[in-house]
Amino acid sequence: MTARADSRRGPLMTALGLALDWLVEPVDGDEGGAVADGAAVPAIVRPVIAVAGLRPRCGTTTVARAIAAELAAHDPTGAGLVTASATSGALGALSLPAAGRLTRAVAATAVGHARACGRLSLVHCTDPSALARAARDLAPLVLDAEDSSAAPWNVALADAAVLVGDGRVEPALAEVVAGSLARVGPRPLLAVKEGMGTERWGCADVVIPHSRVGARLAAVGREPRGQLGRAVADLIERLGVLD
């Protein structure tokens, strides 16, 4: 195989892997324990989780959507909620029936504009507190603080929180910010994105491994696989939000 052909193989295999993931998904709308429109859903209290970043482009949205997708897979509805800006990601991504039902339910509450993406309903809203109240009866909710100034407000609404950083952030800063956020809500777990400088983060609760395929799956509202999937599962277990 030529070097040129080999350079195309990675993106091609990634695309084929993602396509296969969609093709093998059940088509009857009952994936992940999802229930049909009008069916009774067990009375449970859904968690609200805040995810904030210590700097732009440190993986905050990837972690937020990965957590939301994993929680969605464990919820009776088979879907989950995550906040998103009006222009952020995954336009045109395939969605599962459960996410479509959840998006319609969000529209009925009038708490924000939503669109289905994979297992998730991406919600753009101006009142996270109203969304958090509505989510208790709808699906697990992850508040993605793409704007770090929103982090204190989101953490104050949450049952658990995650603070995401990378090797370019001083670990001492992470500790200070976590302590500050703990004054208004649950103390965040510290998650560091794997890369140069990660070894300095002895305070990290979880290391988020680099995975292009896993990040792509999270971006389109699906549970990441492999090392990233295991790291997210570990993070959720440490958050203590699943029975």
Stockholm file with secondary structure:
# STOCKHOLM 1.0

chainA/1-243         MTARADSRRGPLMTALGLALDWLVEPVDGDEGGAVADGAAVPAIVRPVIAVAGLRPRCGTTTVARAIAAELAAHDPTGAGLVTASATSGALGALSLPAAGRLTRAVAATAVGHARACGRLSLVHCTDPSALARAARDLAPLVLDAEDSSAAPWNVALADAAVLVGDGRVEPALAEVVAGSLARVGPRPLLAVKEGMGTERWGCADVVIPHSRVGARLAAVGREPRGQLGRAVADLIERLGVLD
#=GR chainA/1-243 SS CCHHHHHHHHHHHHHHHHHHHHHTSCSSSCGGGCCCTTCCCCCCCCCEEEEEESSTTSSHHHHHHHHHHHHHHHSTTSCEEEECCTTCSCTTCCBCHHHHHHHHHHHHHTSCEEEEEBTEEEEECSCHHHHHHHHTTTCCEEEEESSGGGHHHHHHHCSEEEEEECTTSCHHHHHHHHHHHTTTSSCCEEEEESSTTGGGCTTCSEEECCCHHHHHHHHTTCCCCHHHHHHHHHHHHHHTCCC
#=GC SS_cons         CCHHHHHHHHHHHHHHHHHHHHHTSCSSSCGGGCCCTTCCCCCCCCCEEEEEESSTTSSHHHHHHHHHHHHHHHSTTSCEEEECCTTCSCTTCCBCHHHHHHHHHHHHHTSCEEEEEBTEEEEECSCHHHHHHHHTTTCCEEEEESSGGGHHHHHHHCSEEEEEECTTSCHHHHHHHHHHHTTTSSCCEEEEESSTTGGGCTTCSEEECCCHHHHHHHHTTCCCCHHHHHHHHHHHHHHTCCC
//
